Amino acid sequence: MPGIIARIKEFSRSPQGQRTIATARRTAADPRKREQARQLLGRLRGRR
């Protein structure tokens, strides 16, 4: 599906996309948020 990939690339280059990426990077750097994400992924993987 090249259309979806192209849309994601376009969004990531936009000012709003850059803000979203910066926010995600700051959140990923926070140890508490990283642990919350790890737990959430573990729960989602456990459902299969």
N, C-alpha and C positions, 0 to 999 in steps of 0.2 A: 504494500500500500504506500506508494511513494507520495501520495497526496498528504497523508498524515505526517510523514517525516518532514515534508516541505513546510507544512504549517507550523510544526514545532520549531524548526530552524528559524522561520520568519518571526515567530513570537519571541524566541530567545534573543534575537537581535534588536527587538523593539525596546524603547525605554521602560515599558511596564515589565517586559521579560527580564531586563537587566535588574530591575528592583526585586523581582521575585527570586532571581538567582542569588542576589546578595543576601536576601533574607534567609533563604535556604542554607546558604553557607554559614551564616552566623548561627543559625539554629543547630546545624550539624556540629559546630564547634563546641556547643554547650554539653558537658558530660551528662547532665540530668536528662536533657532532651534526647541525647543519643541512646541512653538506657531505655527511655520510654519507647523510642522507635524500635529498638531491639526486642523489647517485650511484645509490642504489637505485632511485629513480623513473626515472632515465635508463635503467638496465638493463632495468627492467620494460617501459618504453615501446619499447625497442629490439627486443623479442621479437616484436612484431606484424608 
